[in-house]
Amino acid sequence: MSKLKNLDNKNILITGANGCIGYELVRKLINTNNRLLLLDRAFDNLIRFKDRDNIKLLKLDITDQEELFNIDKEIDIIIHLAAKVHTKPKNKEEVYEFYLINTQGTKNLFELGLRKKIEHFIFSSTISVYGPETNEIVDETARVNPQTAYAKSKYQAEEIGLKLYQNKNFPITILRLATIYGNQDRGNYKKLIDFAKRGYLPFIGDGDYCKPIIHVKDVANIMLKIINNSATYGEVYLVSEKNYTYKAIVNNISDVFAINIKKIRIPGALISLFKKLNLNISPINKLITLSNNFNVNNNKIKTELNIDLDYNFKEGLKDSYEYYK
């Protein structure tokens, strides 16, 4: 077993461990002398680790408070990644699911952390708390404007965690993550690249609308860098590598995967009309989301924590080439 510079002999609970970030964290921690409690509802990515001495797979639901509180293992650190993610709810029941998992489930984990007297709780939130798009560059001081059930439920959990920090010195750090890509990605960029491999992509207007993104390995490295840093308690950080125009994103995908991508041109004025009409039609919703302009300022995490990122978008795609190809 090897040692990480700032992490030694700890009991680490990772929720949502079977996902993109969770898998990368496990990959980085598996050969250290730390013990990992990996919590999820499925383990298809992690099943090969099940017999490792320092791994314990916990198949349970974070909304089940009783089952969660019955975990009989020591816990020093919680990295909370589990969430119900970006889908547009079709009814009130689906809206409630976001609250149940992302707010109440997170609150249950806060309570577990208090009971276990943990040293650190790292909470993965989202830049979506600022709204679906931004008219100006936002940082941690910008006014939040959560619009979707996902963003609202995440922000509610943030508020609960920060109140616990203020009232009980709960050691929480909140990371508002940009869109993540890389190995085990099952989200936006996996879908975009799969679409591009067919030889075409929708292209709205001139493609100058921005998207903040970050490679999963950089996210995992940031989490491990702050894991023992008490200066981050009670802090919120925007986590992004850079704001890329959609045009640059498409060009990078074309270059790395050697695809001649035909651009299906859609007038920006038409998308603006769709936004005004507020049509809840899935293909139109996807085009609106694609056209949203979002710019973030990541100076706080880079300067306060001296964070250096390893991957720009092109290098990140090259690193994950085998996964996406």
Buried (B, 14 or more C-beta within 10 A) or exposed (E): EEEBEEBEEBBBBBBBBBBBBBBBBBBBBBEBBBBBBBBBEEBEBBEEBEEBEBBBBBEBBBBEBEEBEEBEEEBBBBBBBBBBBBEEBEEEEEBBBBBBBBBBBBBBBBBBBEEBEBBBBBBBBBBBBBBBBBEEEBBBEBEBBBEBBBBBBBBBBBEBBBEBBEEEEBBBBBBBBBBBBBBBBEBBBBEBBEBBBEEBBBBBBEBEBBBBBBBBBBBBBBBBBBBBBEEBBBBBBBBBBBBBBBBBBBBBBBEBBEBEBEEEEBEBEBBBEBBEEEEEEEEBEBBBBBBBBBBBBBEBBBEEBEBEBEBBBBBBBBBBEEBBE
